[in-house]
Amino acid sequence: LMKLLRVKQIEDNQGKTLASEGVKANYQDMINYSVFCLIKLSAGHS
């Protein structure tokens, strides 16, 4: 949830940040977390 809140905050500021990797990096992190979760879930059902 923290990543989602951070992305919303960055988007509300039209992409301007003082110290951040930006929206793209945050979206990539969320995709990575999702993939890892799917892998763990599928490994548990094998």
C-alpha positions as CSV (number, residue, x, y, z in Angstrom):
1,L,0.0,0.0,0.0
2,M,2.9,2.4,0.7
3,K,4.0,2.2,-3.0
4,L,0.5,3.0,-4.1
5,L,0.3,6.0,-1.8
6,R,3.7,7.2,-3.0
7,V,2.7,6.9,-6.7
8,K,-0.4,8.9,-6.0
9,Q,1.6,11.5,-4.2
10,I,4.0,11.8,-7.1
11,E,1.2,12.0,-9.7
12,D,-0.6,14.7,-7.6
13,N,2.7,16.7,-7.9
14,Q,2.8,16.3,-11.6
15,G,5.9,14.0,-11.3
16,K,7.9,16.5,-9.3
17,T,9.9,15.0,-6.4
18,L,12.7,16.0,-4.1
19,A,14.1,12.5,-3.5
20,S,12.5,9.7,-5.5
21,E,13.1,7.3,-8.3
22,G,9.9,8.4,-9.9
23,V,6.6,6.8,-10.9
24,K,8.0,4.4,-13.4
25,A,10.4,2.8,-10.8
26,N,7.5,2.5,-8.3
27,Y,5.3,0.8,-10.9
28,Q,8.1,-1.6,-11.8
29,D,8.5,-2.4,-8.1
30,M,4.8,-3.2,-7.7
31,I,4.9,-5.5,-10.8
32,N,7.9,-7.3,-9.3
33,Y,6.2,-7.8,-6.0
34,S,3.1,-9.1,-7.8
35,V,5.2,-11.6,-9.8
36,F,7.0,-12.8,-6.7
37,C,3.6,-13.3,-5.0
38,L,2.3,-15.3,-7.9
39,I,5.4,-17.5,-7.9
40,K,5.1,-18.1,-4.1
41,L,1.3,-18.9,-4.5
42,S,1.9,-21.3,-7.3
43,A,4.8,-23.0,-5.5
44,G,2.5,-23.6,-2.5
45,H,0.0,-25.5,-4.7
46,S,2.5,-27.8,-6.4
